[in-house]
Amino acid sequence: YAHAITGLNSLFIRGEGGYTGTTRLPYTTKHRLSIAFFWDTSFSSVGAREFSPELGQEAIENFVNNPTPRGSLPGTLSDTHRSGEGQAPIMCWSAWHIYQSGHDKAWLARVYPGLSGYVNFWIKYHSSARGLVKFFNAGQIGDNDARFDRVYNRTTGDEHGNEPVSGFESPDLNAFLVVDMRSLALMAAELGLHAEAVQWKERADKLAQLIVDDCYFPDQAMFYDVTEGKHEIFSGVKDPNMFLPLWAGVPLPESEVHRIVEQHMLNPKEFFRELPFPSLSYDNPRYESGGYWRGKIWPHFVYWMAQTLWRTGYHKEAELTADRL
């Protein structure tokens, strides 16, 4: 634990009066990617709350204080640079976890408007006609993910990355938004904004139902990316992202939840081996053991998968997942 804390703490770099002022921000690494990413900051800040909640508070507030003209938050940020329009929405989830450790209501009041604005940015600029939100850049979730090969008409290797994507709707992106909206509902209630809390909860419930209606395929007991505007499987790629609707608590009958878990999550041919929940299912021909988003194990996804197993009653398997990670 001391080693982990020391390593993580060392990545929080103090600014020198630029975009981050004199506060701290967690760089992804100190070599090559020496800048803070929206996603990595969200995860690192949740980790930092275990030993120093104020680190996460400073990091989240730095992103919130540097919005883009359309209300989104930066994809990358440092004291000298900011760029992009964020990544998949998860920072509200992160902020709520940080608040539960620090209980700094003044900080929560400062970041709540900007976090709300980021969720509304997705809804305003990137919703389909039926109300599902769409990825617009592969770098927002998995760069060279095999899910996107159809967009590029490519089938091999790391040939694409941080590039525009379109034409499909994804269960994981919308699941993240459900979690973020529910986190905003909790924040609003904590801040005495009861009408807003109700609105966020209602919006989350509506979106959760849309995920089930449009992205779930009972005949396969699986969520999939779908062709925009249709109940049609887009790529058929299975990865841990497809289980995030369960993590978000979408309204599926318990029997269907168990089918998904037992047929796919706990299937050793697909995901449940010594290296648990690879970024592409073991049975996919494009799986690579060290592939960037084509087989590599990503700890934050395995963390969510362990939580999902625990919440759905598979406690033994959740503990085994944690041990394997």
Secondary structure, 3 states (H helix, E strand, C coil): CHHHHHHHHHCEEECCCECCECCEEECCCCCCCCCEEHHHHHHHHHHHCCCCHHHHHHHHHHHHCCCCCCCCCCCEECCCCEECCCCCCCHHHHHHHHHHHHCCHHHHHHHHHHHHHHHHHHHHHCECCCCCECCCEHHHCCCCCHHHHHHHCCCCCCCCCCCECCCEECHHHHHHHHHHHHHHHHHHHHCCCHHHHHHHHHHHHHHHHHHHHHHEECCCCEECCEECCCCCECCCCCCHHHHHHHHHCCCCCHHHHHHHHHHHHCCCCCCCCCCCCCCCCCCCCCCCCCCCCCCCCCHHHHHHHHHHHHHCCCHHHHHHHHHHC
